[in-house]
Amino acid sequence: MQNDVNLIHEIEAILENSWKHLNVKRMRCFLILQSYFNMQVYKAKCVAMMKMMDDGFDEKAKERKKQNLKILAEKGSLKKRSKKRKIC
């Protein structure tokens, strides 16, 4: 909650306008801003994931995993996992 208050104060400083002068309640303004920023983050994440896939990140990750498993097997550090699922 304190982070939310700090965020609102930072936004007020940037806009040089107090939320008190707005006709809309503070929480509604905050929710509108929050949904806008969440959408921006979501879009940026999607773009980054598409770029990573275009650059072949998935194949490189699989190759690194195989190489790491091979190294662990050579050292004898690789433990075989049981196929039974743990029930919490």
Helices and strands as residue ranges (DSSP letters): H 2-15, G 19-21, H 26-54, H 57-75
